[in-house]
């Protein structure tokens, strides 16, 4: 059955959305891994002579929609959890899944990542960030949360959502209004969110000396209003996608990605090159136009990828579900391994492409093993994904015969 005609059951697991969220996480690992091979080098400078603009384009292509997609899915699952368990339980569960890993990460993975950057970073990279390396541990500043900044944003957004739910309940108790909106309000809300992302994109571009594709990572505990509003718009889109129906009475989530086979090629082959050229190329345009083209790419890519996963990932698949469960752990823990891998291979006489592929395979394989051995069935895994029951050993006659006969 197509999701256009479905309602979202409180107990239903949307396998395509789970896989999509995992893909966004894993794509983040590959984007960070390519930093050594881009024209604008990351901390580790690779000596490969075949570094090309393709790594820059790959980074911009992924960075232009990945976290935006993630926040849409986060908003969707937050609204689903609220529907399933109520506001109090939703806030408690989000605190366990989001706030606890953030706090623990600030005192573990974040200091390790910063220490490795200062020890392994090239001199010019350190110099560009005005960091002294005289034995004192001054760390190149990339925000208080490093790659965990999204958890801080999610904490703020979930708190805001919970506050709005509380206000709605208060208004209902005082006035009897149930907070129901007419169907046409969905189109208005979506238009507001689309314009908001365009406006925020323009404000972010106009505030920087150098052009930038996508949204920069926040650099303070108090978020930049432009960046926060930008990602909040995607989070709100996810809430709307779960909570409302279209003007025709269908669940809004059922309309996402319907024409992905047209939208995805348009996004990759037309919208992305135009946006990239308007931002960086010889035909750089007015910032308002560049921001608009970036917004077009972001939304069309999200729509196309969502439709692609909806088409091919709808059914339950044990292996994909395992990857979906493990992706959160992989993303939280990957930076030190990526930095160590980049540093180890930087002088190897291999092409950048071979190093990049090998680095991703090794890092993800090591993290998958660590997830299976130390996370999945332990309190760490319970915190990140909920309890998983360790499967009992298969003691069937057939299995024992196989083991006996080799």
N, C-alpha and C positions, 0 to 999 in steps of 0.2 A: 504493500500500500504506500502511496506517495505521501510525504509528510504534509502536502497541501491540505489533505483531508483529515489529518490527524489532530488530536489534541495532545498536549504534552502531559503524560501521566506523571503524578508525583513520584512514582517508583520506577519510571522508565529510565534506562540508561541509554543515552544517545551516543552510540559508538562512533559515529562520524565526528561528532564534536569532541569527544575524548581524544580521538586520533589527531584531530586538527590542533587541539591544544598541545599535544605532545610534539607534533611537527613544528609548532612555533618555538617550543623550547629547544628542540634539537637543532633547528636552524640557527638559533642564537649561538650555540656552540661552534658551528661552522663559521659564522660571521666573525667571532672572536679569534678563531684559529687562522683566518686569512689575514689577520693584521700584519703579520711578518712579511707578507708577500705583496702588499699593496704599495702603491706609489707613495702614499702618506703612511710611513712606517709606524708600527706600534712600538712597544718597548723593545722587542727583540728585532734586530735587523738581520734579515737573511741575505746571504751573499749570492744567491742564485741570480744568474744574469738574464733569465727569461721572464722576470716579473713583468707583467703586462697590465694594461688598463682593464683587462677582463676581471681581475680581482677587485679593482675599485668598483666596476659596474656590478659585480656580484654582490658586493657589500651594500651598495646603494639600493639595489633591487630588493634585497632582503630587509634592510633597515627601513625601507619606505613603507612596509606594511606589517611586519612581524609583530611588534609590540602592540600596534593598533588592533590587530586581530586578537591578540591575547586578551586585551582589556575588554573587547566585545564579549568574548567567551566567558571571562570572569564575571561580567555583569549578568550575563545569561544564567550562569550557574548559581550566582548569588540569589537572583530572583527565584530560581527553581528551588533552592534550599529553603528560602523563606516560605514558599508555597507548601513545601513538604513538611517542615518542622516548626514553623512559626519564627517570629522575629528573634526572640531570646535565644533559642537554640541555634539559629543561623549565626548570630553574633558570636556565640561561644565557639561554634565549630570553626568559623573563619579565624577567630583568635588563635585557635590551636594550629590550624593549617598554615596561617600566614604570619602572625605576630611572633609565635614561638620560634619558628625557623629564622626569622629576621633577627631577633635578639641574640639567639645562639650564634648565628652567622657573623654578627658584628664583632664577637669576641673570639671567633675561630677562623673561619675561612677568609674574612676580610683582612685581618692583620697578616695572615700568611701570604695572601695575594699581593698586598702592598710591599711586603718584605722582598718577595721574589722580583717584583718589578724594579725595585731599586738595585737589587743585586745583579739582575740579568739584563737590565735595560742598557741600551747603547748610550754612549756619552752625549751624542747630540740630542737624543730624545730627552735625556735628563736635563740637559742645558736649556732646551726649549721650555721646560716647565720650571726653570729657575730653582732647581733643587740642588743643595750642596751635598756632596758625597765625601764628607771628611771624617767618616766614622760614626757620626750621629745619625740616628734613624729618622731622617726627614724623608717623607714619602711623597712622590708625585701625587698631587691632589686630583682625584677624579670623583669627588663626591664622598660623603660620609658613609655611604652604603655600598660603594663599588657596584657590582652587577646585581646587588639585591635591592636596588632602589625601587624596583617595581613592587616589591612587597610592602614598602613604606607607602607608596601611592595606593595600593589596594587596601591597606589598613585605613587610610583616610577616606577612601571612597565607600568602603563598607560601613564605616562609622557614620558617614553622611547619609547613606541609604537607610541605616537603622534609625537615624534621627528623623528622617522624612516619614518613615513608617509610623513612628511614635506620634508625630504631629498629625498625621492622617487619622490615626485612631482617636486622638484627642478631639479633632474637629468633628469626627463622626459622633462621638459621645455628646458633644455640645449641640450639634445642629441636625444630626440624623443623616447628613450627606454621606454617601458611601464612597465618594471619590471616583465614581464612574464617569468616564468622559465619552463624548459622542465619537462614532467611528472616524469622522473626518479629522479629528484631532490628531490621529496617528500621522497623517500626511503632514500636518503642520509641524508636529514634533520632529519628524524626520528631516523636514526642510531646515528647521532651526539647527539641528545637530550637524547637518552637512555644511551649512554656512558657518557654523562655529568652528569647525575644523579648518575650513579655508581661512577664516579670519585669524585664527591662532597661528596657522602656518605662516601667514604673512607677517604677523607680529614677531614671530621667532626669527624669520629671515631678516627682517628690518633691524633687529636688535644686535645682529652679529656683523663683525667686520668682514668676515669671509663667508662665501655662500655655503649653504648646508642643505643636505637632502634628508628629509624626515625631521624628527624631533631630537634635540640633543638630550643627553642624560642630565638629570637634575644635579646640581652641585651644592645643595644645602639642605638642612633639615626642614626649613621652611621652603616649600616648593615655589619655584618661579610660577607666577599666576598663569602665564601663557602656556607653559608646559603642562601644568596641572589641568587647566581648562581643556586643553587639547585632548589629553588622555581621558579626562572625565566624560567628554562627549562620546567617546567610543564605549566607555563603561555604561553610560546611560542608554546607548543604542542597544547593547546587549540586554538590558532590563526591558526595554520596549519590545525587543524581539521575542522575549519570553512571555511578557505579561499582557499583550494586547492583540486585538484582531484587526484585520484590514477593513476597509469600507465595505468589502463584499462579504464580511463575516467569517473569513478564514483566519486561522492562527497566523500571525505575522511570520513566525519562524518557518512556516511552510512555504513562504514565497522567496526565501533566500536562495540565490544561486540557480534559479530555474533555467536561465539561458547562459549557463557558465561556458558552454562550448563556443559561444560567440564572444562573451565578455573577456574570458581569459586570454585568448589570442590578441584581442584589442589592447588589453592592459600591457602585455609583454612586448608586443611588436609596434604599438603606436603610442600609447600613453606614456610608457616609461622612457623611450628615447626622446620624446618631446619634452617631458619634464626634466630629464637630465640635461638636455641641451639648453633649455631655458634657464637652468640653474648654474651650470658650469661652462657650457660650450661657447663657441664663437658667436652664437646668436643669442647670447644672454639678453633676456627681456626685462621689462619692468617687474619688480618684485611681486606685485599683485598677480601678474600673469603666471610667473613661475610658481607662486603659492597655489594658484588655481590648478595648474597642471599637476603639481605634486598631489593635491587632494584628489584629483580625478584618478591618478594612478593608484593611490592608496585604496580608495573605495572600490574601484573596479577590480583590483587584485584580490581584495578580501572577498568580494562577491564571487569572483571566478573560482578562487581556491575553495571556498565554502561549498560551491556547487559541485566541484570536482570530488571532494571528499564525500559529499552527500550521495553522489552517484556510485562511488566505488567502495565506501567504507561503512555502509549502513548496517551490514550484518555483523554479528558478533564473531570475532576471530581471536582465538586464544593468544596467538603470538603478538598481534597488534595490541591487544588489551594489556599484555605484559609490558610492552614498550611504553604504552600510555601511562601505566602505573609507575614505571621507573624513570620517566623523563624528568620529573620534578627533581629527584635526587641528582640525576646527571647534570642538570643545569646548575644547581646550587654548588656543586663540588668541582666543576670543570676548570676554572681559571688557573689554579696552580699546575695542573697536569698539562694544560695547553702551553703555559709559559715554559715549563721544563722541557716539553717536547720541542717547541720552537728553538729554544736555546741549544738543545742537544744536536739538532739537525741543521743548524744554521750554516755550518761550514761544510756540510756533506756535498760532494760533487754530483748532485742530482737536480733535476728540474724542479722548479717551484711547484708545479702541478703534482708531481709525484710526492713531494714532501707534504703538500697540503692534504692530499687524499690519505696518505699513510698516517699523518698526525691525527686526523679525524677518526680513522678506524681504530688506532691504538687507544686513544683517549676514551672513546665510547666503549670499547671492549673492556678496558680496565674498570671503568665505572659500572658497567653492567654486572661484572663479576662481583664488585664490592657491594652492589645493591642486593644481589642474590644472597651473598654470604653474611652481610652485616646489617642489612636494612629491612628487607621485605617482611620478615617475620619477627622483627624486633620492635621495641618501643619507638625507635627512630621512624620506621616504616609506618607504625600506627599513627604517629604524629603527622606525617606527610600525606598519607593516603587512606588512613583507616586500617582496621585490623584485617589481616589476611591469615587464613587458616592454612597451615602447612599440610600439603597433601600426604595422606598415609601411604606407606610403601605398598606397591601392588604385589599381593601375595597369591595371585591366581595361579592355577596349575600351569596355564600356558606360559606365564612369565617365568615361573621357576624352571620349566623345561627349557626355555630359551637360554636362561642363565647356565643351566647344566650342560647343554649341548653346544654352547658357544655361539 
